[in-house]
C-alpha cells in the first residue's frame, strides 16, 4: 500500500519538484545506507491531483525529491551548470525562459526584463519588478529609480558594469502593482539559476517584496534591515527600494548605512568624509 502524505506536504513537494524541473533536475534518489533507489511517483499519489500534475514539466515523469541541499549541489545538472562560462550559462537561462507565458503577466508586458551587468560580479542587486521604462527598454532599473540606484553605486565607488542587477519577476505587473505570490513563485526559479551562475559574494535585496520573497519571511523593513542573512551560502542584506527613496528622501541616510555595511563586507573603502 502506498504511503499517504499529508495534502499540505504533497503540495509543498509538488512545488519543489516544479522548482527542480526549472533547474533542469529530473531524477531524485533516496539515500538509504548502502542503497540508492529511484523514487516512484506513486508516493505522491499524483494521479488523484490533476491540478498539481499539470504544473509538471512533461519531459519526464514526476518523482519525489528528498530535499537536501548537498544532494542538489552534487547533481549532474548542477555540476554541468557550474562548468559553463557564466556568460554562456546566463544565455542558456535566457533561452530556457524564452517568450515566457508561464503566468498572467505576459499578457500586458512589452518585453521580458532578464537582468544586466557583470556575470562575475561580487555584488548583486535584486529589486521587485520592472516598471514602465524597464518594460520599454528591456533592462532593469533604467527609469528614475534606476538613476537613483546609479547614484547609490557611484557613492559606493562602483558603476553598473561592476555589479549585476535583476528583479524577482521579469515582466511588468499591470499599473506597476505589487507582484502576486504565485507570480513570484513562477518566476523565481530563473532568478535562482542566475544567482547560482553569478555566485555573488553579497546580495542586496531592494525593498520589502524582494526581501520577503528571497528570505521567505514576513517582517517590516525596520526589522529586516541592518543585519546579514545567509541565502544559500551567500550573504544577503536588505535596504530600501530606490523608488521608495524617491517618495521619502528622508530615508536615504538609512539606505546609505545599509550600503556602508555592504562596502565593509566587500572591502570597499569608505569615502573620507564617512571615515571621520
HUFEN-V439237 format. One record per residue. N is the residue number from 0. OMEGA is omega in radians with two decimals (* if undefined). Layout:
n:omega
N:OMEGA
N:OMEGA
//
This chain:
n:omega
0:-3.13
1:3.12
2:-3.11
3:-3.14
4:3.03
5:-3.10
6:3.14
7:3.10
8:3.09
9:-3.13
10:3.13
11:3.13
12:3.12
13:3.10
14:-3.13
15:3.08
16:3.13
17:3.11
18:3.13
19:3.10
20:3.13
21:3.10
22:-3.13
23:-3.14
24:-3.02
25:-3.08
26:-3.13
27:-3.07
28:3.05
29:-3.09
30:2.99
31:-3.12
32:3.07
33:-3.08
34:3.04
35:-3.09
36:3.10
37:-3.11
38:-3.07
39:-3.11
40:-3.13
41:-3.12
42:3.12
43:-3.09
44:-3.05
45:-3.13
46:-3.13
47:-3.11
48:-3.07
49:-3.13
50:3.11
51:3.14
52:-3.14
53:-3.13
54:-3.08
55:3.00
56:-3.00
57:-3.05
58:-3.11
59:3.14
60:-3.08
61:3.06
62:-3.06
63:3.12
64:2.88
65:-2.92
66:3.11
67:-3.11
68:-3.10
69:3.11
70:-3.13
71:-3.08
72:-3.11
73:-3.08
74:3.13
75:-3.13
76:3.14
77:3.14
78:3.12
79:3.13
80:3.13
81:-3.07
82:-3.09
83:2.95
84:-3.08
85:3.13
86:3.13
87:-3.14
88:3.10
89:3.11
90:3.12
91:3.08
92:3.12
93:3.10
94:3.09
95:3.11
96:3.08
97:3.07
98:-2.86
99:3.03
100:-3.03
101:3.08
102:-3.04
103:-3.04
104:-3.13
105:-3.05
106:-3.08
107:-3.07
108:2.97
109:3.11
110:3.10
111:3.10
112:-2.95
113:-3.06
114:-3.08
115:3.04
116:-3.07
117:-3.13
118:3.09
119:-3.01
120:3.00
121:-3.05
122:-3.14
123:3.08
124:3.14
125:3.13
126:-3.03
127:-3.04
128:3.08
129:3.00
130:-3.08
131:-3.13
132:3.14
133:3.11
134:-3.14
135:-3.03
136:3.13
137:-3.13
138:-3.12
139:3.04
140:3.08
141:3.10
142:-3.13
143:3.10
144:3.11
145:3.09
146:3.10
147:3.08
148:3.07
149:3.12
150:3.11
151:3.10
152:3.13
153:3.10
154:3.10
155:-3.08
156:-3.08
157:3.02
158:3.13
159:-3.10
160:-3.12
161:-3.03
162:3.02
163:-3.05
164:3.12
165:3.10
166:3.07
167:3.08
168:-2.95
169:3.08
170:-3.12
171:3.04
172:3.14
173:3.12
174:-3.11
175:3.11
176:3.08
177:3.13
178:3.07
179:-3.10
180:-3.10
181:3.10
182:3.09
183:-3.11
184:3.13
185:-3.04
186:-2.98
187:3.10
188:3.11
189:3.06
190:3.12
191:3.11
192:3.07
193:3.14
194:-3.12
195:3.13
196:-3.06
197:-3.13
198:3.14
199:3.05
200:-3.11
201:3.00
202:3.03
203:3.07
204:-3.10
205:3.08
206:-3.02
207:-3.10
208:3.13
209:-3.10
210:-3.08
211:3.13
212:-3.10
213:-3.05
214:-3.14
215:3.06
216:-3.14
217:-3.11
218:3.12
219:3.13
220:3.13
221:3.10
222:-3.07
223:-3.04
224:2.96
225:3.13
226:3.12
227:3.04
228:3.03
229:3.12
230:3.13
231:3.12
232:3.12
233:3.10
234:-3.11
235:3.06
236:-3.11
237:3.01
238:-3.09
239:3.04
240:3.12
241:3.10
242:3.08
243:3.14
244:3.06
245:3.12
246:-3.13
247:-3.09
248:-3.13
249:-3.10
250:-3.14
251:3.12
252:3.12
253:3.10
254:3.13
255:3.06
256:3.12
257:-3.12
258:3.08
259:3.08
260:3.11
261:-3.14
262:3.13
263:3.14
264:-3.10
265:3.13
266:3.11
267:-3.08
268:3.08
269:3.03
270:-3.06
271:-3.09
272:-3.13
273:3.12
274:-3.08
275:*
//
